[in-house]
């Protein structure tokens, strides 16, 4: 492996350290960064586009833009937030090509106006389930995904970031460039629209919706590295 690109496989780097290495052309650092943020960014893009394949393409294009503009990243802010804004903007660009849009922050803090959106891998240990329980849970998740997709754009995006991605009110407000009180109001409205009883039934399964399989994560990383002309990651054991 090229020593300029080599990173210790068991070393944990902060996002800021990775950003510095990416500025110096370290492909391994960019791969690690993508693997770290892929799921959150994919879910962000999907919350806008409601199409998994297009969301995947949007994340790839956003990564290309982030890599070419890494020098513009200011280290006094969160890299995760910076990446999130790039992904949301790319998703919105694609959405604008489909239909006319209203900016997310129109309509006031009560969240009544239905505008268009601007904008951990599940780690909990679960007991071994029977095939019937797995099938029932999968159906519940499908029902939930359809219900979330049916939410008006502003409410859906806030719901995904707060309930599924577990972002704080402040993080969500920064990502969407709206006041924290608007985040709270839109989350409340989203919960009401989904229905209290439905949320009670599916709450344990929220981490599994809009699943982000390892294959999709690996595909995004490989395609972005290829488009940038950077070396692919080594196979395990090399």
N, C-alpha and C positions, 0 to 999 in steps of 0.2 A: 504494500500500500504506500502511496505517496506520503512521505513524512509530513509534508506541509498540511495534509488533510487529515492526518491520523489523530484520533482522540481516544483516550483510554476508555474502554467500553464500560468500565464500572465506576467512572468518575462522574459525580453529579455537579453540573454547572448551573449557575443561575441564568435567567433569561438575559440579564445584562452582560454576563460573561460570554454567552453564546453570540449576542449581537456584536460584541467586539471582535470575536473570531470570524464571524460572517463578513464583517467589513474587510478583514484581511484575506478573504477568499476561501475560507475553510468550508468545504462542502459537507464534511461530517457534522459540523456545528449546525448547518442549515437543516440537515436531515433530522437531527435530534430535536431541533426546534419545531419542525413540522409534526413529528410524532407526538410531541408534548401537547400541541395545541389543536391537532386535527379534529378531535371530536367536538370540542366547543365551537370551532369555526364552522364545521360542517352543519351543526345544529342551528347556528345563527343564520347561515345561508338558506337552509331549508325552511326556517321559520318565515322567511320572506318569500321564497320562490315556491314552496310546497311541492317541489319536484326533486327527488333524490339525485337523479342524474345531472340535472342542471345545477343543483347545489354543489355537487362534486366539481363540476367544471368551473363554477364561480370561485371555489376555494383555490383551485389550481391557478387561475388567472390572478387571484389576489396574492398568492405566494410569489408569483413571478414579479408582480409590481413591488411587493415588499422587499424582495431580494435586490431589485435594481435601485430601490430608494432607501436602502438601509442606512445610508449616510444621513438621511433626513430625520431619523429617529432620535428624539431628544431623551437622554437617559434620566431626566427628572420626571418622566412619566412611565406608566406601566407598558411593557412591550405587549402584553396580552391585550390591553385596551387598544393600543395602536394597531395591532393586527386585526382586532375585531372591527374597528372602524373601516379599515381597508376592505374587509370581507363584506361588511354591510353595504358599503358604497358600491361594490361590484355587483352584489345581488340586486340592489336597487336600480343600477344601470340596466341590468337585464330586465327587471320588472317594468321599467319605463318603456322598453321596446314593445311590451305586450299591450299596455293600455295607459291612458292618461292617469296621472297620480296627484294626490293631495299630500302635502308634506305632513310628516308624522306629528309635528308639534302644532298643527292647526287645530282649532276647536276648543282650546281652553283646557284647564286642569281637570275638569269633571270627566273627561274621556268620552263624552257623549257622541262627538263627531266621529264617524267611521271613515278615517282617512287611510291612506296606504302607508306602509311602513317605511321609515327611513332607518335606515339603520347604520369527571374522573371515570374514565371507564368505570362501569358499575363494579364496585369492589367489595360490596357486602357479601359475606358468606351466607348462603342459603341452604336449608336442609334439602336433602335429596328428594325430589318430587317424583310422583308417578307420571307415566305418560299422559294419563287423563288430566292431571293437575297442570302439566306443562301445556297441553292443548288448550285448556280453559284459560290459562294465563296469557297465552299467545293471542287468543281471541279477544280477551280484555284489552290487551295492548292495541290491537287493530282498531277496536271500537274507540279507544281513547285517542289514537292518532287521527281518526276521522273527525272526532269531536273537536280536537285542537285545530285541525286544518279548517274547520268550519267557522272558527272565531274570526271576527273582523280583524284586519291587519294589525292595528295598534295593540289590541288586547292579546292577540296570539303571540306576537314577538315578546312582549313583556312577560307573558306566562312562561314561554320557553326559557327565557333567560333566568327568571326568578325561581320557578318551580322545578324545571328539569335540570338546568345548569347550576342551580343553587348560587347564582350571583347575588350579591347584596343589593339593597336598594340603591346605594351610592354607585356601585359598579355599573348597574343597569342604567342609571340616569346618565352617567358619563358616556357609556357606549351609545346610547340613543340620543344624547344631547337634549334631554328633557329634564324638567325639575323632578326632584325626588318625590314630591307630593303627587305628581302626575303618574309616576311609576306605581305608587301605592293605590291610586284610584283605579288605574287600568287593570292592575292585578285583581283588585276586588271585583271589578266588572267581569273580568274573564272567569273568575271562580263562580260568580253568579250565573253566567251564561252556560258554563259546563254543568252546573247543577250540583248542589251540595251532596246529594246522595251518590251521584256518579263519582265525585272526587273521593268520598269515603271508601267506595268499593275498589277504586283503582290506585289509591295513593301508594301502596307498597310497590307498584309496578312502574312508577314514573321514571325511574332510572333506566328502564329498558326501552322506552319509546324512541322512535327514530333511531334504531340501533345502528351502531357504527362498527361494522365487523372489521376484524384485523385485515382482511383482504382489501377492503376499500381504503383503509389507512395506508397499507403498503403500496397500493396502486397510485394514490395521490403523490406519495413521496417519490416513487420511481418516475412518474411522468413529469413532475416538476424538475427533478434533477436532470432528466433527459432533455427537456426543453431549454434548460439553462446551459447544457453542455458540460455538466458536472459529473464526476465519477459516481457510479452506483455504489451503495453500501456493500461491504464484503459479506459473503455468505457466512453463516454461523460456523465457527471452528477455524476460520482463516486467521 
